[in-house]
Amino acid sequence: MTGQTLTTTTPSLSADQADAWDRLAETFAGAGVDLTAEELLPPQPGKGRVMAVIGKAGSGKTLMLSEITRALREAGVEIVSADYEGRRRKDRRTVAILAPTNKAAFVLRTRGVPATTIHRILYTPVYDPEYERIAEWLTGEGTRPTVEGLTDVALDRAKAFYDQHASIPGALAAAGLRGSDFIKGWKRREDGLDIGLIDEASMLDERQFEDLREIFPVLVLFGDPAQLAPVGQSGEMVFDSLAESQRLMLSRVHRQADDSPILDLAHALSDDSLDFRGFEQMVREAADRDPRVIWAERVESDLMARSPVLVWRNATRIRLIHAFRTAFGAPGDALLPGEPLICDGLELPLKHRKKRIDLEARGLIKGAQVVYLGPGRKPGFSRLHVIGAEDPRLSAASIVKIEMPDAEEPFIPFAARMGAAFLHGAAVTIHKAQGSQWPDVQVFGPDIGAAAWSNRSEAGIPLWKRLTYVAITRAQERLLWVTRPRLARPSAALSTADLEVPTAPLTLEADQS
C-alpha cells in the first residue's frame, strides 16, 4: 500500500502518519489481514510482532488509532470488547482496543473508538447460557430467543438499544436485566486473540506488557514519550526497549486553522535550555494573546466541583480539598450534594460478587469520577452520579475518606460496612490524572515550581518538565496556570443542576449484611 493510495482512503494524514500506516499494513498482512483488499487470509507462521506508534500530543496518534480500527473492521476483523465476546470460529479474526485504565478507555470511547481496559481482556466473563442467547441474537449470531420472564416488549427494547449503542450490558439493562444476571463470573483468558491496539502505552508496566504478548501475536503500542513512566520503572517505558525498526515516530501535525497554544507550550518543553522561569514567562505571553490560556493568580473553586486541580504533591492536594470544602461551607460530618469524588475501589468480599459486577457494569470502577447527590435510603448508602456512564445514577453502599491537613488518618463522615470506597475529587495528583482529560484544567504552578527547585529528573529529563507536559495536555479547551496558593470564593452554592437526570435510575441498595 502506497502513501498515495492511503491518502485517498483516510482523512488528511501527514507524511509520517502515512509511512506509519504503510508499515502497520505490512505487519497486519503478515497476520493475515489485508487492509488494501479488505480480506482475511491465514496468518503467516512465525514469532509475534510488536510495533509502537510514538508521538507527543498533537501528533495524530488518536487519529491513527481510530482509522486503523475502522480499516480493520472494514476488512472483516471482529472487534472484541468487554461488553460481549461471541463464540470463537475458525475463520474469525479479532482485534481489541485497550487502555491501561478505565479513565483512558473512557476518553477513547468519547472519540468513537470502542476501547476497553487491559484487565477486562485478560479476564473473560463466564456467561449464563440462557441470557447468552440474547447476546448472540443481538450480535447477529443467532435467532430471536424465547426467554422465560422476558416479554417480547422487553426484547424489542433490548434490540432498539443495541442497534443504537452496540452495548450488550446496556441492551440487557434496557430489557430489565442486571450485569450479574448475565455474567456469572470471570476467568483468566485461555484463548488468544489476533491484534491488540494499546493506547496510553507509556502507562504500561513490564508485567502488563508480557501478559499482552501472551494473548496477541500482533501488538501495536500507541504512546507518548514525554509522559510520566509507571512508578518503579526508572522513567523508562516498555516501547523504549524496542528496536528502531519497530518504533514509528510521529511529529506534531500543524494545522493553522486550529493550532493550539496549549500544544505550543507542551512542545516548547522539549527545549533543553528552557528553565521553569522561562516557561512561566511563555505561559504569561500565551495568556496575553489567546483566551485558551489563562494566567490565574488563584484557584477557581467553581471549576473544582467538576474538574480537579492538578498538583504534584499529596500535601498540596489535601490542602486544596480542605480549602474547597471550607469555601463551600461543607460540614465536617457530612458531604454536600454536588461534591466531587473519585472511586478508590470496591471493598466487597467474594460472596458479594454479584454486587461488584453490577457496580462495575454501571461504571463505578477504580478511578471513576463521581458526584455525590445525597444520602441513600439506608445508613451508609449514597446516591451518586457517575460521570461518563450511560446510565449515570445509582445508589451504593459507600466508604468516603476525606484526608485532612496534618492528620495521619483520613476523616470518614460516614461509611457502610463494605461497598465502594471514595476519595475527594476536588484535586488530584498529576500522576493520577494521566489518561484523563477535562475541558478546563487548572494546574497548580507552585507545585511545579517546587519540582523544578528539587532538581529531580526522570530518565534524564527534569521532573518538572514531565509533570508540566502531562498536566497541561489534560486540558481539551482551556488551561488555567495557577500562580499563587489562593482560592477564589465560589460564585454560587454547590449544585447538581448541571447533571443529566435519567428517567429511570437503577437502585443498587440490596442488603449487604
N, C-alpha and C positions, 0 to 999 in steps of 0.2 A: 504494500500500500504506500503510495507516494504522498508527499506533503500536499501536492496539488489536488489529488483525489480527496484527501482529508478535508480540505477547506470547503469542499462542495457539500459535505455531509454533516459538518459540525460548525457551530457558530463562532466565527472570528477568532480562531486560535492563533496565537503568536508562533513565531518560528520555533522557539524552544518547546512550546507545547506540542506543535505538530511533530517534531522529532521524537518527543517522549511518546506520543500516540503511536507512531510507527514502531518504536522499539517494543512497546507493550503489545501491539498487534502481533508482532513476531512471537512474543512469549506465549500469548493466548493460542496462536496457531499450533505451537508445539504441544499445547494441552488439548488440542482437538477442537478449538473454537475459532472459526474463520470469520472475522468481523467484516471483511470485504464482501465475501459471497453470502454472508449471513446463513451459515450452515454449520452443523456439528459433525465432527469426524472422530474416529477413535484416537485417543491420546497417544502420543509417541512415547515409547518406553524410555526410562532414564530417571535420573535424580530430579527432585523437585527444584523449583526455581524461585528465588526471591528477588524482587525488584523494588526500588524505592523512588518515589517521586518527591523531590525535596525542593522546598522554596519558602521564602519568607511571606509574610502577609501581603496579599495583593498580587501574588504571582499566578493565581488561577488554579490552585490545587483543587478547590471545591468544584470549579467548572470541569476540570478533567475528570474528577471522580463521578460527577453527575453524568457526563457524556459517555464515559466508559460503561457505567451502569445501564444507560439507555441502549448502547450498542450491543452489549451482551444480551440484554433482554430481547432485542430485535433479532438476534442470531438464534434465539430459541433456548437460551440458558435460563434455568429456573432460579428465581431469587428466593433464598431461604431466609426467613426471618424468625424472630422469637414467637410470633403470633401462632404459626402453624406450619408444620412440615409434612408434606404428603408422603405417601408410601414410595419407597425407593424403587425405581425401574432401571433396567439395564441401560436403556438409551437416554436416561436423564442426565443432564449436565447442570451443575449448580454453582451459584455464586452467593456469597454472603458479604454484606457491607457492615463493618464492625467499628466500634469505637471503644476505648478503654473504660469510659464512664457513662453513666446514664445521661449526664448533662451534655456531654459531647454528642451522644447519639440523638438526643432531642434536637440539638442545634441543626444537625443534618436533616432530620425529618421535617423541620420547618422550611427547609430549602428543597423539599420534594425528593430527597434521597431516602429510600426505605431502610434506614440503619437500625441496628440493634447493638447490644453490648457483647463484648467478648465472652463474658460469663454465660450469657443466655445461649451461646452456640456451643461452648464447651460442655454444657449440661443440657440434655434434651428432655422434653416433657414426656411423661407417660400418660396417654390419653385414655379416657373412659370410652370403650368401644361404641357404646350407644350414641354418644354425642359426637364421636369422630365421624360418624356417617353424615352428620350435618355439615361438618367442615369439608368432607370430600365432595358433597353436593355443591357447596358454595364455591369451591375452587375448580369446579368442572370435572372432577374425577369420579363422580358418582351420580346416581339418580336421586330425585327428591325423596327423602326418607319419611317414614311414619314413625314418630317417636311418642311413646306414652307420656302423657302430661303436657305435651306441646300441641297447641292448636295450629290450624293452617294459617290463621291470622298472625300468630307468633312467628312461624316460619317465614311468612311474607315480610314481616318487619326485619327479620334477620337478613333476608336476601336483599331488601332495599338498602339496608345499612352497608352490607358488604359491597354492593355494586358502587356505592358512593365513596367508601373509605378503605376498602380492601383490608379490613381488620377482622380476623376471626373472633378474638375476645370481645371486640365491640359489637359484632353481629350477634354473638350469643347473649351478650348483655341486653341487646335490644329485644331478644326473644324471652328475656326474663331469667337467664341463667347467669351464674357467677363463675369466676375463674376456677374455683375449687370444685365446681360441679363437673367441669370439663377436664381439668388437669389433676390427675391423681397423685403425681409425684415427679421427681426428677432423677435422672441418672447420667453418669458420665457418658459422653458421646462415644459410641463404638464404631460407627461407620464414618469414613472420611468424606469430605466434600471436595469440590474441584478447584474453585477460585475463591480467594479471600481478599477483599479490599479493606485495608485497615486505615482509618482516619486517625488523626492526632497520634501518630506513631511515636512522637517524641515522649509520650507518656508511658510507653510500653517498658516493662522491665524484662530481664532476661528469661525469667520463668514463663511469663506470658508468651514471649516470642517462641520459645521452644514448644510450648503447648500448641500454638497455632501451626507450627511447622509439621507437627504430627498429623494435623487434620487436613491441611491444604497443600497439595502438590505445587500449586501456584499461589504465591503470596505477594501482594503489592502493597507496600507501605507508603502512606502519604504523611509527610512530616515537615516540621518547621525547625531548622537547626538552631534558631535563636531562642527557642522556648526553654523552659526550665526542665532539666532532666529528672527522672524519678529519683527519689531520695535513696541514697546508698549506692549510686552508680557513678560517682565522681564526675558528674557533669556530662557523661557520655550517653548517647542514645544508641539504640540497637542498630540503627542504619549506619552508624559511624564505622562499623567494622566490615561493611560490605565492600566488595571490590569496586573499582571505579566504573567498570562496565555495567554494574548493577545499579548505579546511582544516576538518576535522571534529574538534572538540575534545572529549575525554572527561575527566571529572573522576574522582577516586577513588571506587570503589564501596565503601561502608561496609557491612559485614555483621558484626553484633555477635558472631555465633557463632564466626567465625574471624578476627576482626580481628587484625592482625599488628603487634607492637611494632617490627619491622624496617621495615615500611612507614610507621609513625608517625614514626620517625626520618628516613626518606628524605624524607617530605613536609615535615617541620619545617625542612629546609634551604632551603626557599623563602622563609623569613622573613628579610628584608633586615637586620634588627637582630641576627640570631644570629651570634655570632663563634665561633671554634674552641673556646675555653674553655667557652663556654656550651653548645656541642654536646656536648662530652665530659661535662659535668655531666648532660645529658639521657641520655646513654648509661648513666652510672652509676645514675641513678634508674630507668631501664628495667630494668637488670640486677637491681636490688633487688626488683622486683615481678614479673618474668617470666623463667622459665628459658631462654627462647629468645634472650635477650641475656645475654652474659657479659662482665663487666669482668675482663679477663685481664691479669695482671702479667707474663706470659711467653708465649712461643710454645710451643704443644704440638707436640713433634716427631712424636708418633704420628700426628696428623692430616695432617702434611705429606706422608706417604707416598702419600696418595690425593687430598688436597685442598690445592692450593698456597696459601702465604701470599701475600696481595695487597699489593703495595708500589708506591710511586711511582717511586723512583729505582733505576736499574740497579745502582748500587753496593750498595744495601741488598739487592737480590735475590741478588747474587753472595755477599755475606757470609752471608746466611741459608742458602744452598745449602751453602756450605763448613761452616757450623756443623752443619747437618743430617747431612752425611756424616761429620763428626768424631764426633758424638754416637752414631751407629750403628756406629762403628768401621770405616768403609769404607776399604779400602786405597787408596793413591794411584795404583796402576797398574791398577785393575780396578773393575768395578761389582759391587755385591751384588745377588743376586736380591731383588726387591721394590722396588728404587729406581725412582722415577717419572721419566719422560722426556717431553719434548714434541717431536714431529716438526717439524723445521725445513725440511723439503722433501726432494725426491728428487733426488739428484745422479747422474742417469743420462743418457748421451748418447742421441741419436735412434735409434741402432741397437738400443738396448735398450728399444724401445717396448713390446714385449710384457711385459717385466718391470714397467715402470711401470704399465701397465694393470692387471696382476694385483695389484700392491700397492695401488693406489688403489681398486680394486674391493673389496679387503678392509678398507678404512678407513684405510690408512696414508697419510694426506694431511697437508699442512702444517697445523699446529695440533692434530693428533690427540694425545690424552693416552694414553700408553703406559706399561706396567710391564715392566721388564726381568726376564726369567725365568732367564737364564743364557746361557752361550756356545752357539753353534750347532755343527754338526759340522765346519764349515770355519773356518779362521782369518778373523777379522773379521766373522763372522756372529753374530747374536744371536737367541735365542728370545724372543718378545715377546707381550704380551697387550694388544690394542688396546681401550681402554675404550669400551664402547657398540657395538662391531661385532657383527654377527650371528654371525660365526664368528671369535672374537677371537684365536685362537692362530695365530701364523705364525713363520717364521724368515726373516730377511733380512740381506743384507749391510748393515753399519751403520758410520756415522761418528759417534762420540759425542764431543761437545765439552763439557768441564766448565770453566767460567770460574772463575778463581781471583782472590781479592782482590789488588790491587796488581800484577796481571800483565796485560800488553797482549794477549798471545795466550792462547787457551784451552788447557787441558791435554787431550790426547786419549789416553785409556787404551788404545784400540785403534781401528783403522779399516781397513775394506776399501778397495780402490782406488776403488770407487764404490758407491753404494747410498743408503740412507735416512740423512739427517743428523738428529742429535738434540741438543737442549739438555737440561740437567737440569730437572726439573719440580717441585722442592720449593717453589719460589717463582716467581711471575710478576708482571709489571707489571700495573697496573690497566688500562692501555690494551689489553694483550694479552688480558686476561680478559673484555673486553666481548663480549657474546654468549653467554658460558658461564654455567653455574650449577652449584653443588655443594650437597649437603645442609647441610654445615657449612663456614663460611667464616671464616678468620682475616684480619683487616685490621690491618696494622701501623701503629698510631696515630702513632708518632713521625715516620713519613714524611709523613703527612697534616699533622701539625703543622709540618713543615719547609715544606710547600707553603703553609700559611697565613702563616708568617712571611716568606715570599718576597714576599708582596703581589702575586703574579701573578694575572691574570684572563684569562678567555676569553669573548669575546662579551659583555663587561660583567658576567660572573658570576665571583666569586672561584674560582680554580682548585681550591682545597681542597674547595669545596662540590661541584664537578663530580666530582672524584676520589672523594669520600666517597659521593656518591649512587650512582655506578656500582659501587663496591666493595661496599657493604652490600646492594645489591639483587642481588648474585650469590648471596646466601645463600637457600636454599629453606626451611630449617628453623631453623638456629641461627647467630647471629652472635657471633663472639668478637672483641672490640675489644681488641687488644694494646697495652698502655701502656708497656712497658719493653723494651729490647733484650736480652732474656734468653731462653734456650732451656731448656725442661724436659727432663730426662733421659727417654729412651724407657722405656716400661714393659715392653717386650719387644723381642727382635731383629726385624729386618725379616723379613717372611714373604709368601708368595704364597698362603697357605691360603684367603684370603677371595675369591679369584678363581675363577670357574666354570671347570671343566676340561671342554672339549668331548670327545666320544667319538672323533672322527676329525680331529685337527688337520691342516691342509694345510701341507706343507713347500714353501718357496719358496727352495731353495738351489741353483738352477741355476747353473752356472758362468757368471760374468760377465767372464771374461778376454777 
